[in-house]
Amino acid sequence: MDNSKQATLELGTKPVGSLLMQYALPAIAAMTAASLYNMTDSIFIGQGCGPLAISGLAITFPLQNLGAAFGAGVGIGASTCISVKLGQKDYDTAERVFGNAVTLNIIIGVAFSIITLLFLNPILLFFGASEATLPYAREYMVITLAGNAISHMFFGMNAILRAASKPRSAMMASIMTVILNAILSPIFIWPLHMGIGGAALATIIAQATVLAWQLRIFSNPQCIVHFRRGIFRPVSHIMKNILAIGVSPFAMNVCSCIVIIFINNALMRHGGDMAVGAFGICNKIAFIFVMINMGMNQGMFPIAGYNYGARHYDRLLLALKYTMCVAVCIATTGFIIAQTIPYECARLFTTDETLIRISEHAIRVIMLVFPVVGVQMVCTGFFQSIGKAKVSMFLSLSRQLLFLLPLLIILPNFYQTDGVWYAQPISDFISAVVAVIMLTAYIKRLKKSAPATV
């Protein structure tokens, strides 16, 4: 038995706690790197291009989320399918899932870029851009969209690396992109005077460089899933399975896109460009802890998927328990930072005192009940990891569409900008309660269906 298959079999035999750390720590490191990657871009843009550039960057969030929605849908859908197939010892199908994921990423990435570039100005104006922020948003997105297929492939390959028992390689890929971006962004912004477009170009170059390294890993026949002739031919039922499971992260990102459009437009009406910039800064701070929790989830995915496929339900629930405990601790850390040093957080991005003051208030309010965000994320991720796409999608949609969107429509009419800020912690709390209720009900059914193994 080769090393890759042996590592995969450990998912069903090794102690769950050490196994979760083995997979989660590299994923957390990778997600932390990704959040720092995202954050350093904003810091360089804010410090090097001014407060309006920060607002322009915030306007691009919905479009970036929409692009990420397709990439996440394919990447996470494929990695979950691969984990389940490996648990069932169906290695041939796992490889075909991998090949079909590559094909889907290329097709969707290129198509999204072409369509979006054709209508870029109207899209950005609809997303809340003003005459002052449109040039910044457009300059950033033209370059980002030109390399969109590269971004899709980079994130998709990283998700599959984790499913293929190579979490350290996935971690290294994310860390390398951070280092390259941190080197290139300031060079492009300051000495080369490329402005916000330089930051976007640095991102694409960093991802393209690391993608070449990822593809080399999958070219090695010793990898449990690897490139070989015939796996890239589209197979309808495989693509349907990838998209069916991936529809949950896709829907979550699309909802984020819709919600951010509402937020940006409401903030433009009640607070102007500076309020939009403040939301962008707050998003970056919260994003760090959300990404770390995503790392925990991604560490859980292959363990949960494998043991669910192998019907080791006791190990499945133990992985869930450990992930939940750590996720709540991570989110609580974010809450403490937001409530104690919001000024220092905002000051990282800008020297403009007006923007800092607005951001300080936004950070405190938006992260007011942040610990429950960890609970909601793990519940959603658990259902996603075992292929329960409909439940995972509902939980993803509940926070965004069922709770947050109505609050964003109603509260600003009475409380103006504060209505926008407070809508988010209220929806976080309600959605976490719903997620816990649904998870509890499912665990009870699972235990009844397999009393001998749980």
Helices and strands as residue ranges (DSSP letters): H 3-9, G 10-12, H 16-49, H 51-59, H 61-87, H 91-118, H 120-126, H 134-146, H 148-163, H 167-189, H 195-218, H 236-270, H 273-309, H 313-340, H 342-347, H 353-366, H 371-385, H 389-397, I 398-404, H 405-410, H 412-449
